[in-house]
Amino acid sequence: MSNYSPEVETAGAPAGGVQSVDRAISVLEILAQRGEAGVSEVAGEIDVHKSTAFRLLGALEARGLVEQAGERGKYRLGFGIVRLAGAVTGRIDVTQQSRAVCERLAEELGETVNVAVLEAHYAINLYQVRGPAAVTAHNWVGQLTPLHATSSGKVLLAHLPASRRAELLAEAGLERLTPRTITSKAELEKNLALARERGYATTSEEYEAGLNAMAAPIHSRDGETVAALTASGPAYRFTEERMAELAPMLLKGAQEISVRMGYLG
């Protein structure tokens, strides 16, 4: 049975508002579980009249989210679901493909390794492995971080078209988070150009005092930069000189993940 909890329909909005959204999602979940279901089955499952179930299925069918299975009066999920899923499958793929590389790198570098992607005007961390020498137990997974002050954000910005980069920075602003945060657009652009030139970006106590980081781009099959592979550590140990020494390892790791993603460049 579905987790749907029936509510009394109001005369003013029998098929509108949050209740209808909840019912429509319940219908999709039922079809995902059963494979196929008729109008009567759906109506019984979510405890509504057959006419209400028919309207819900019709609305979902119009958007390609469900389709009729032959002429048997049954419905199943439609290919419109694939269109919606496509928005997240890339993120799932990059997380899966990066696990082994991140674990190896964290061991080799001794520091914390993360994979981050663009989320609105932030970078969001999807996966993290702490190295044996990592000082803190901070978990960055799921945390939104500013693009201009993080190595992952810089890498993601650096490989965007200039117009899109300007749009994101205008939305986010260049907030000063530490005395070393870059708050000048001209200086940031110079920093991003350097990241493109040498293949990786760095931050030195720009997001958080005492924390340094570097990041390299991860490419998709078509060559688009879809994620950033980062390594971070305490500034007293993970110095700019040390980052430069370890950069080839990080670049190699990012390239390996890119190849796993289908990138041939």
Long-range contacts (C-beta under 8 A, 24 or more apart in sequence): 1-45, 2-26, 2-29, 2-30, 2-45, 2-46, 3-29, 4-45, 4-46, 4-47, 6-46, 6-47, 6-48, 9-48, 9-52, 14-52, 15-52, 15-55, 15-56, 20-56, 23-48, 23-52, 23-56, 24-56, 24-59, 24-60, 27-53, 27-56, 27-57, 27-60, 27-66, 28-60, 28-65, 28-66, 28-77, 28-81, 31-66, 31-75, 31-76, 31-77, 32-77, 35-76, 36-69, 36-74, 36-75, 36-76, 37-74, 37-75, 38-72, 38-73, 38-74, 38-75, 39-73, 39-75, 42-75, 90-220, 90-226, 91-117, 91-126, 93-261, 94-126, 94-218, 94-226, 94-227, 94-257, 94-261, 95-126, 95-127, 97-257, 97-260, 97-261, 98-127, 98-218, 98-227, 98-229, 98-257, 98-260, 99-127, 101-229, 101-253, 101-256, 101-257, 101-260, 102-127, 102-128, 102-129, 102-229, 102-253, 103-129, 104-253, 105-129, 105-229, 105-231, 105-249, 105-250, 105-253, 106-130, 106-131, 106-132, 106-134, 107-131, 107-132, 108-249, 109-231, 109-233, 109-246, 109-249, 109-250, 110-134, 110-233, 111-231, 111-232, 111-233, 111-238, 112-140, 112-231, 112-232, 112-233, 113-229, 113-230, 113-231, 114-140, 114-141, 114-152, 114-229, 114-230, 114-231, 114-232, 115-218, 115-227, 115-228, 115-229, 115-230, 115-257, 116-145, 116-150, 116-152, 116-153, 116-156, 116-215, 116-227, 116-228, 116-230, 117-156, 117-226, 117-227, 117-228, 118-147, 118-156, 119-144, 120-171, 121-147, 121-168, 121-169, 121-171, 121-172, 122-146, 122-147, 122-153, 122-172, 123-147, 123-150, 123-152, 123-153, 123-156, 123-228, 125-152, 126-227, 131-233, 133-233, 133-237, 134-233, 135-233, 135-234, 145-207, 146-172, 146-175, 146-177, 146-207, 147-172, 148-172, 148-174, 148-175, 148-181, 148-182, 148-183, 148-188, 149-175, 149-177, 149-178, 149-181, 149-182, 149-203, 149-206, 149-207, 150-203, 150-206, 150-207, 150-213, 150-215, 150-230, 151-200, 151-201, 151-202, 151-203, 151-213, 151-214, 151-215, 151-228, 151-230, 151-232, 152-201, 152-213, 152-215, 152-228, 152-230, 153-228, 154-191, 154-192, 154-195, 154-201, 154-202, 154-203, 154-215, 155-195, 155-200, 155-201, 155-215, 155-216, 155-217, 155-225, 155-228, 156-217, 156-225, 156-227, 156-228, 157-192, 158-192, 158-193, 158-195, 158-196, 158-201, 158-217, 159-196, 159-217, 159-225, 160-225, 165-192, 177-206, 177-207, 177-208, 178-205, 178-206, 178-207, 178-208, 178-209, 179-205, 180-204, 180-205, 180-206, 181-206, 181-207, 182-206, 198-247, 199-247, 199-251, 200-247, 200-250, 200-251, 202-240, 202-243, 204-235, 204-240, 205-235, 210-234, 210-235, 210-236, 211-235, 212-238, 212-239, 212-240, 212-243, 213-238, 214-243, 214-246, 214-247, 214-250, 215-250, 216-247, 216-250, 216-251, 216-253, 216-254, 217-254, 217-258, 218-254, 218-257, 218-258, 218-261, 219-258, 219-261, 219-263, 219-265, 220-258, 220-261, 220-262, 220-263, 221-261, 221-262, 221-263, 221-264, 223-263, 223-265, 226-261, 227-257, 229-253, 229-254, 229-257
